[in-house]
Amino acid sequence: MPLGTLDRTPPPFFRQGFSARSKLAFFSALAVFLMVADTRFKVVEPARAALATALLPVQRVLAVPVQMWHGGSDYLRGLQQARADEREARAQLAVLAERAARAEQLGQENARLRALLELRPAIKVRSLPAEVMYEAADPYSRKVFIDRGTAHGVALGAPVINEAGVLGQVTQAYALSSEVTLLTDKDAAIPVLNTRTQQRSAAFGGRGGVELRFMSGNADVQVGDLLHTSGVDGVYPPGLPVARVATVERRVESGFARIVLTPTAKPDGVRHVLVLEPLAMQLPPRPEAAAAASPVRAERQLTTPSRRTPGTP
């Protein structure tokens, strides 16, 4: 094929229109025109509003994952903070509960101590304050140990009371401690006086409580009668509250009534007590003992040489 017959024009696919500079200049001018027109004449505002309205659902749908992410993280942080606050509140509540219990215990102890202080002037015998250390290890007895002994002036058989009434009696006295047998012990006994009828009797411990024994079936004893110490035993001062009648069972087949008492002084939980001097230590000697001691005293006076004052014949 001859060279002159060749078509040297580029195919339509590779043809280029306007140059890049021409396009840049055109579109720059168009952009400036549209900005000026939109600023001065608000030409594009209806189109912008329509486009924003059409794209609003799409924007909301696309924002849901982001909101869920932020909301979930905020929820987790809030849940962790709430749990931490709950733990801190529980710890503070436990501390406040402990303080409240301690304050209540101290208040009750203060009230008992005040009652003991008010009781001491009303007692005409010498009294000694003491504190209960612990209970006896024997499960078949009701005994406690106090922190006062013979070194402090505690005598064997001394009554032990608190602000409510008689608790028991000292049955073993050591140098720095003493053993107190409570009224509810099976070996305890105390003479009592019915304040309503002025009838004397004896109360005995046992079966976890106190009861009146050897009372006839027709004895004048009623539920609610208050029993005080009679003072005839020479140990307990008269007038101390002991117990109150709880139940009275009058059996036909037996000549005696079963009378159950409730001690006025609750032995459980007692902390501070008063140890009284036995009443016999303040009483004058009996006439028999005084008569027996008088010949011995006279014989000692005869056998003992008299002391003369210097200068006397």
Protein Blocks (a to p, Z undefined) as FASTA:
>chain_A
ZZklpcfbdcfklpccddfklmmmmmmmmmmmmmmmmmmnommmmmmmmmmmmmmmmmmm
mmmmmmmmmmmmmmmmmmmmmmmmmmmmmmmmmmmmmmmmmmmmmmmmmmmmmmmmmmmm
mpcbdcdddddfbdcfblkbccdddfbdfknopaehiacddfkbcfbdcfbdcfkbccdd
dfkbmkbccddddfklopacdddeeehiacdehiafkbccdehiacddehlnomacghia
fbdcfbdcddfkbcbdcdddddfbdfehpabdcddddfklmpccdfklmmmmmmmmmmmm
mmpccdddehiZZ
